[in-house]
């Protein structure tokens, strides 16, 4: 059995055990979102203003997640965990393993994150939910990034996100939209280090997501992530995905996506799939 299969069985088992304890508690179904490839609550490739888990005022919550992505020449595996308190604070950790399938080798990165809800509410009122966050990243395999011009093996991203849910939106469906502005100097989200010969300062990047709930358990949507271009050896391109999310209950979340990462490290047409499983408590 592959590692992905083992994790899937584990999360499914958790769902069976935990569903009775979760029923009727916490926020609305799916309002905790999914777990990003950097460990924060949100979509797949970009954090949202939402906080992971379903913890309400005075409650603690936790989420564990496992994600895999496969494109033409690379493969990504991510294990993540996050904790939330009082629907106000989120802290997270993610371990990324990026397989260089064509050229050989592997890149590894640790990401520690924190997010705070500043104002507003995702569902109630006219004001969107606004959160501020940071992600401190440390590349654990810096020899290759350094060889192609990266300046540092670590860096910190800062971001501001706003999200809103409309329960009776267009086509009589529930809709969610999120916009994020990120200050970063990361190359390929940090997997190729930080800074380079073309730039070594934080730049503002725009990220966005939109989702429509087909019903209360299923959602479809798209994400976009702008990225800096610090290394002259290979151009860095923005990322896109189209996703389907399934939330059978308040414990389990499953996200599948078609991803278009364009060129990575000079290898073009990096298109493929993404799959993420998470369990929330």
Steps between C-alpha positions, in 0.01 A plus 500: 500500500640843407548774757210692345273197541606455861423861581164476321399197704611674819295813429196294402528309828520826691181616327305193611609545862468878519178578313265448799705745710501762225135493401320826562808679633717779364457719196310420182620201297804576280562846649834374634613458140774259397873487580743669262831357383661734755295372794267798553123481476363600161494338160775297336758753383397814690399576862157645568380730777316199643645307793544124491277267709152593629594644840275781621548758778682346795568171317818331379516322165756299306542384141739244351551472125691312234531625142664380180547668164642354183597691186706399198847517660440546872309359795406670827404342832386710795416402856340774707339573833329812633341612824238771549358674802172688539460551122764769543851349483652229282851351522624245248792286391566329167775276370548506123689237298545596134619217276707595195377207295677590175834637620519294820515595865260658747444841659361530853354793689348570842234771534377649827193720472277726707175674410276739696143602413500878530140592424178401327328167459497254211123447510328771705488873436612702202868520588724220368716300734847654504805313625872568514761228492862401458687191385860444604667259260831315530639306206665179621680419172663825399788373283297500177321835562834659587658360184235669282537837673276505810629737769365334815366171634224666705247779478168623632188580298241747634143512372164669542184315393132589469225242448120503476230236469165572333236243599263598219724608219470473121305197368354459852826348620739577784817677384832579666764748382842572645772750415852494645792740472835339589842656558761239404849439366453122465601316183242233410337560843842446662589162352771677296608723787447872547617797299732486203711685246192685369361607836538440872227710659138429587256564215122527518319215326125453445314174561130425450244223531133452422277202575138404438325240714300263283337386824604514865755220455655572158674810364680588179734790449824651377811657649773731372838580654742763377871431565825700492776441244834529683719247315638569153577135424127427451188717490240445772133502407169547678304194615137404426270217602143378452372301796218283629453477878293248697404548865294195604499618862683738736790259541610409149584723204621380160626727223596397147634743243645547154812713536688712249837606641642589157884497507700385805882518500499542125284194431182612318136385505478381859136395506346225706293406802470586868328304776466591866341322797441663837342419835373771736424469868 
